[in-house]
Amino acid sequence: MALAKAIHSAINAYNRRSPHAPFAIDDATSRVLENDPDYHPPRKRVVGKKRDPTLNPGVFTIAPIARRLETTIGALLGERGFEITKSDLLSFRWITDFLGMRFLIDTAVPVAVPDEGAFVERDFSLPRTLTTTKMQQKGELAAGPTPVESDFEVTEAAIVGELKSASLFAALVKGRSMAERIRDGDTIVIDVAQRSPKQHEPVAVYIENEGGVLGYWRVEAGAHYLDKHNAEYQSVKLGHPSEWHVVGVITLVQSPLRRQDRPTVRRL
């Protein structure tokens, strides 16, 4: 309860500092905050849908929350800090530069994907870590949430190389709202490191209690919209920023394997 109250207090302080861009409460944060009796979700839960709060959140749950609140886990836990001198900072900089020159360091990307148990499928399935599949003397499969057996030859090696990133996730498309550019059954590759999309970029957004939505990002007169490629579907106007978050920008689309065992990979 103490941690939940500390996070709730930090969010209130954050919102006072940034009234025009309030803190977006995702599923992971909400489940921690539910331990604080003073916390009231911005939207009512779906009738009949009950979930338990996170009683003992781990460091990998709290770290992204602390990072987004521009604070530390220690501060949220009320731990006593220590003074970092100018000499310490110079030493840290030297160590960082040395490691950067000697080793290839992959930067861990905080993931804004909802918990599997609470995820609601709408336009796409739960995003999962991207898996590339080795092909016997043929290369690698360009995209997919799970390994796939096939023997097609990948000729665009640059695309395969781009997929080797911890920030890339794969999901299956549901429905025709983005057809014919993104079709039902396609696999989309979502870059979760890209959380600030540019105007008209294809994005995946998760709306609390409603599910994942695909569309072209549009900001107009202070409001946020997701425009659909299929003219039969209306644009989705997003509500208060605390009710949704950008999962990431869609970078690639792969259609299911055709009869000739060659996938259609489209760059977005």
N, C-alpha and C positions, 0 to 999 in steps of 0.2 A: 504493500500500500504506500509506503514511504517513497519508493521509486516512482510509482504512478503519479503521486502528488507533485514530486519534483519535476517530472516531465510536463505535467499539466501547467505548473507555474512557469516553466521555461517557455512553453508554447504561448502563454498569455503575454509574456514579456516580448517574445519574438513578434507577435502580432501588433503590439504597441509600437515597436520599432518600424515595422513594415505594414502599415494598415492597408496599403494598396496591393500587397502581395502576401496575404496571410499564409501561415504554415498549412500545408496540405496533409491532412490526417489520412494515412493509408490504413489498410487492414491490420498490419503488424502493430502500428502505433495505437490504433483504436482498441485492440485486444489487451494491450498493456494498460491503457487509460481506464478501461472498465473496472480496474481494481480500485480506482478513486471514486468514492461515492459522490463527490462534487462534480464529476465529469458527466456531461449530458451530450450524447452524439448529436451532430448538427441535423441529422435526418433520422426519422424513426426506422426501426428495423422492420424487415418484411415480416408480415404476420405469419406465425407458425415457424419462423426460422430462428433457432436458438443456438448459440455457440458459447463455449466457455471462455472466460478471460485467460490470458497468459499469466500464470501465477509466478513462475520463476524464469523470466526471459533471459536467454543467454547473451553473451557479449556480441555475437554476430547479429542479434536482433536490436540491441541497444546502440551499437556503434553507428549504423546509418542514421538513426534518429538523432543522436548527439551531433553527428556531422552536419545534418541539415539544420539543426538548431544553432549551429556555430558555437558549440560548447564541447565538453569532453565527457566521457563516461564517468571519470572520477568526480567531476563537478555534480553530475546528476546523482551519484551515489553519496555525495557529501563527504568524499574523502579529502583529507588535508593535502594540499599541493606542496610544491617546493619551488624555490627560486631558480630560474634559469638565467645565468649570466651571459654577457656578451661573448665571453670566451667559449662558453658552452655552445652557443649558436654557431660560432665560427667552426668549432670542431664538428658539429652535426653537418654543416654545409660541406666540409672537406670530406667526411665519410660518404655522404650522398654522392658527391661528384666522383669520388674514387670508385664506388660500386657501379655507378652509371657507366664509367669508362671500361671497367673490367668484365661486367656481366650484363646480360640482357634481362632486365627486370620487368615483369608483367605487372601493371598497375591493377590492383583489385578494384572492380567497379561495383558500387552499391546497387543492388537490384531492387527495383520498385515493382516487383511481381507479387500479387496477393498470395496469401496462404492457399495451398491446394484444397484444403477442406472448405474454405470460404469462397473459392473462385466460382463465378457465375459465367458460363459460356454464353456468348451472344453472337458476336461477329467472328470470334476466334477462340481456340482452345487455350488451356493453360500453357503459357510459354515455358519451354524447357531448355536447358543448356544445349546448345547446338552440338551435334555429333557429326563428324565427317567420317565416312566409311572407306577403308582401304580396299582397292580393287586390284586383283592379281594382275600385275604388269600393265595396269591400265590407268592408274592415277587415283583420284578420290572423288567421291560423290560430293557435289557442290553444296547441298544443304539437306537438312533433315533433323527432326527431334530424336530419332532413334536410328540405329544402324539398319542399312538396307542391302540386300544381296542383289547384285546386278553385274554386268560386265561392260557397260558403255564406257567410251573413252572421253575423258574431259580434255578438251583442247585449249580452253581458256584458263591457263594456269594462274593468271593474276587473280581471278575470282576465287579459286580454291585457296590461295594464300591469304586473301582478305578474311576468309571465314575462320581462320585460326586466331580467335580473339575471345577473351573471357567476357566481353561485353555483348556478344551476339547470342541471341536466343531464337528458337524456332517454334512456330505455332501453326496449327491447321486452320484454314479459313472456313467459316461457317456462313452459308447464305450467299445472296447475289447482290448485296448492296453496293459492292465495288466492281461488279462485272461491267465490261469484259476485261478490264485491266487486271483485276485480281479476282479470280474465280473461286467458286465453292470447291473445296478439296485441295486447293493450292497450299503449298508450304511457304510461309513468309518468314523472312529473316529480320528480326527486330534488333536494332542497336540500342541497348538500354543506357548507353553512355550519352546518347543524344536526347536530353530531356527538355531542351529549349528549341523546338522546331521552328523552321523558317516558314514564312507565309506559303501556303499551298503544298507543303511537303506531306507525303502520305505518312500517317502516324497510327499508332495503337494507343488507345486511351482506356483506362479502367475507371468506371463510374461505380461508386460505392453502392452495393445492394442491387445494381442493375446489370453489371457485367462489362465485358470488354467490347469496345466499339472501334471500328476502323473508319478512316475518312481523311480528307485533305484538310490540314490545319488552316484555320482562318481566324484572325483577330480583327474585329471591326467595332469601333466605337466602345472599346473597353470590354466587349463581350467575346466569348470564345465559341467557335463553331467547328463542326466536323462535316465537311461537304462530301456527298456521295458521288461516285463515278456513274452509277446507274441512275438515270433520270427518273426512274419510277420510285425512288426513295428520297424523302425529304432530308434536308440538312439537320444535324443534331445540334441543338444549342446547349452548351454545357452550363451547369449551374454555378454555385459558389465554388471557388477553388478548393475549399476544404472537402468537397464532395467527390472529387475526381483527381487523378494524376496521370501524367503522360508516362506510359510504359517505355516508349522509345519510338524512333523513326524507322520506318520500313525501308530497308536498303536493297533487298533482293526478293524475287518471287520465283518459286520453282513449281511448275505444273507436274502432275503425276506422270509416271513413265508411260510413254506411248508404245505402240506395238513394236516399233523398231528399237525399243529399249534405249531411247535417248531422251533425257528430260529436257523440258523447255525452261531455260533459266533466263529471267528477265531482270535487268538492272533498273532500279527505280530512281 
